[in-house]
Amino acid sequence: MIRIDAVWLAVEPLDMRAGIETALARVIKVFGEARAHHAYLFANRRANRIKVLVHDGIGIWLCARRLHQGSFTWAAHSAGNSIPITSEQLQALVIGLPWHRIGTEATIRIA
């Protein structure tokens, strides 16, 4: 099992033809470094495909997922270049659920 301590979502789209080297270069550009036991998520422009790059402390894993219908709920550009998400949110995201409504983000507050 791959240990993941933190999950980061990149807001800008990634060309899904990108391999490990290109994805790793994007991680370093957006996040500054690829930290061990961190996962970095990218989507294409239509948000119907995602790639996840994980540095497991020894090597790099690159995984892809494609939805046959619909699209993944993705962060808006107003959120910045990247945002951290929880493992609960990651689990919801990869099956196509609105991950941003899980956890503290679902809290209703009076402005």
C-alpha positions in Angstrom: 0.0 0.0 0.0 1.2 3.5 -0.9 1.3 5.8 2.1 -0.1 9.3 1.4 0.2 11.9 4.1 -1.0 14.9 2.1 -3.0 15.5 -1.1 -2.7 18.6 -3.3 -4.9 19.6 -6.2 -3.5 21.7 -9.0 -6.0 24.1 -10.5 -4.4 24.5 -14.0 -5.2 21.7 -16.5 -2.6 19.2 -17.5 -2.3 17.6 -21.0 -3.2 14.0 -20.3 -0.6 12.8 -22.8 2.0 13.9 -20.1 4.2 11.1 -18.7 6.0 10.9 -15.4 8.7 13.4 -16.4 6.3 16.1 -17.6 3.9 15.6 -14.6 6.9 15.7 -12.2 8.1 19.0 -13.8 4.6 20.4 -13.4 4.5 19.4 -9.7 7.8 21.2 -9.1 6.6 24.2 -11.1 3.3 24.5 -9.2 4.2 23.2 -5.8 7.9 24.0 -5.6 8.9 20.4 -4.9 7.7 16.8 -4.9 7.6 15.7 -1.3 7.7 12.1 -0.2 4.3 10.6 0.7 2.4 13.4 -1.0 -0.1 13.0 -3.9 -0.5 15.7 -6.6 -3.7 15.7 -8.7 -4.2 17.2 -12.2 -7.2 17.3 -14.5 -7.5 17.9 -18.2 -9.5 21.0 -19.5 -12.8 19.1 -19.7 -12.2 17.6 -16.2 -13.2 14.2 -17.4 -9.7 12.8 -16.8 -7.3 13.1 -13.9 -3.7 12.1 -13.2 -2.3 11.6 -9.8 1.5 11.7 -9.2 2.7 10.2 -5.9 6.2 10.3 -4.6 6.4 7.2 -2.3 9.9 8.1 -0.9 11.6 5.7 -3.3 10.1 6.4 -6.7 7.3 8.1 -8.5 3.8 6.6 -9.3 1.6 8.1 -12.0 -2.0 7.0 -12.1 -4.8 8.0 -14.4 -8.6 7.9 -14.1 -11.2 8.7 -16.7 -15.0 9.2 -16.3 -17.1 7.7 -19.1 -19.9 10.2 -18.4 -19.8 13.6 -16.8 -16.8 15.3 -15.3 -14.9 15.6 -12.0 -15.7 18.5 -9.8 -12.6 20.7 -10.0 -11.4 23.8 -8.1 -11.9 27.2 -9.6 -9.0 29.3 -10.8 -9.9 31.8 -8.1 -8.7 29.3 -5.5 -5.1 29.9 -6.6 -2.6 27.5 -8.3 -3.1 24.7 -5.8 -5.2 23.7 -2.8 -4.8 21.0 -0.2 -7.6 18.4 0.1 -8.2 15.7 2.7 -8.1 11.9 2.1 -12.0 11.9 2.4 -12.2 14.6 -0.3 -9.8 12.6 -2.5 -11.9 9.5 -2.2 -15.0 11.5 -3.2 -13.2 13.2 -6.1 -11.9 10.0 -7.8 -15.4 8.6 -8.0 -16.8 11.8 -9.4 -18.6 13.2 -6.3 -18.6 16.9 -5.2 -15.6 16.6 -3.0 -15.6 20.3 -2.0 -18.8 19.6 0.1 -17.1 17.1 2.4 -15.5 17.9 5.7 -15.2 21.4 7.0 -16.0 22.9 3.6 -19.6 21.7 4.0 -20.0 23.9 7.2 -22.6 26.6 7.0 -21.6 29.9 8.6 -23.2 33.3 9.1 -21.1 35.9 7.3 
